[in-house]
Amino acid sequence: MNTDIRALSDKEIHAVSGGMKWDHNYVSKDVIDARGGYLTVWGVTMTFDINGKCSSISPA
C-alpha cells in the first residue's frame, strides 16, 4: 500500500467518482449560504448572510 502524500492533478480529480467539485467562479442563485440562514413566513423566503443582513427575498 502506497501512503505517500501528494497533490492530485486536475485529470486525477476529474476522474474521481462522487464527491464535490467546487468552482470558485460559479455562483448559483439556488444555493443558500450555510453560514447565514433563511426564514419562510406567509409563503415568502428571506435569506440572510453571515452578518444577519437580508440577502434575498423570494416566493416559497
C-alpha positions in Angstrom: 0.0 0.0 0.0 1.4 3.4 -1.0 1.0 6.0 1.7 2.8 8.9 0.0 1.1 12.3 0.3 0.9 14.4 -2.9 -1.3 16.8 -4.6 -3.6 15.3 -7.2 -3.6 16.6 -10.8 -6.7 18.1 -12.4 -7.0 15.0 -14.5 -7.0 12.8 -11.4 -9.5 14.9 -9.6 -11.9 14.8 -12.5 -11.6 11.0 -12.7 -12.8 10.6 -9.2 -16.4 9.3 -9.0 -18.5 11.0 -6.4 -17.5 13.8 -4.1 -17.9 17.5 -4.6 -16.1 19.6 -7.2 -16.0 23.3 -6.4 -15.6 26.0 -9.0 -14.8 29.3 -7.2 -16.1 31.3 -10.2 -19.6 29.7 -10.3 -22.4 31.4 -8.4 -25.9 29.8 -8.2 -29.0 31.8 -7.1 -30.4 28.4 -5.9 -27.8 27.9 -3.2 -28.3 29.4 0.3 -25.1 30.3 2.2 -25.0 27.8 5.1 -23.2 30.4 7.3 -26.2 32.6 7.3 -29.7 31.2 7.2 -33.2 31.6 5.9 -36.7 32.2 7.2 -40.0 31.4 5.5 -43.1 33.4 6.6 -46.5 33.5 4.8 -45.1 32.0 1.6 -42.1 34.3 1.4 -38.5 33.1 1.9 -35.9 35.5 3.2 -32.2 34.5 3.2 -29.6 36.1 5.4 -25.8 36.4 5.2 -23.3 35.6 7.9 -23.8 39.1 9.4 -27.6 38.8 9.6 -28.4 41.1 6.7 -31.2 40.1 4.3 -29.5 38.9 1.1 -32.6 37.9 -0.9 -36.4 37.7 -0.8 -38.3 35.2 -2.9 -41.7 33.4 -3.0 -41.5 30.0 -1.3 
